[in-house]
Amino acid sequence: MRLSLIQVYKETDGLVEGVWLQDYTGDLDGAKEKAKQTEKANGNRIKVAVVEQLTYSCSDYSMRSNLKRL
């Protein structure tokens, strides 16, 4: 399973808005653990959400919105 990790700037009703951090290949539980590790590595100053893999090039770090948190 291919998923993406998003740095969350805003969350409303299970939808997140933020920027792409990285893709993740594996199961959902593994991706959630990676998200927690990423938050911890950043001193818990950021929130990270797991979403379905973004199918477009998003390494430009532009804001993405209406992404469903898994």
N, C-alpha and C positions, 0 to 999 in steps of 0.2 A: 504494500500500500504506500502511495506517495502522498505526503502531506506537507504543509508549509507552516513555519512558525512566524508569527506576526507580532511586532512590538505594538502593544495596544495604547492608543492615545485616548480613545473614547469607546465606551460600550453601552449599548442600549438594546434591551429586550433580546439578548443573545446574539446580537450583531455587533461586530467590532469594526473599528476604523483604526488604521495604523499603517506601518511600513513593514515590508518583508524583511525578515532576518536571515532565514535559511530554509532549505527544503529538508525533509526527513523521509527516509525510506524505512518502513517497518510498521509495526502495529500501532494502534491508537494509544495504548497504555505506554508504550515506549516513547512516543512523541510527547505525551503529557509529562513524562519524567524528564525528558530533554528540556521541555519548556521550564519546568521547575528548576532544573540545574542552571539554565541560562539566567533566570531571575536571580538565583542565589549568587552566581558569578558576578552579577552586576550590583551586588549589595542590596538586592531587593528594591532597587530604585525604579525598576521597570516592571511592567506586566507583560507576559507573553501568552498568546493564544495559539491554539492549534486549529488550523482550518484546512479545508480540502486544498490539494495542491493548486497553486495558481498556475494557469496554463499559458500565461504570457510572461515575457521577460520582465521581471520586476526588480532586478538588481539596481535599478536607477533610484531606488529608495523614495519613490513618489508615494503619496498617501493613497491608500486603497480603502474603500468603504463598502458597507453592507456585506461583510464577510461573516458567514455563520460559524460561530465558535463550536467546535466539536467536543 
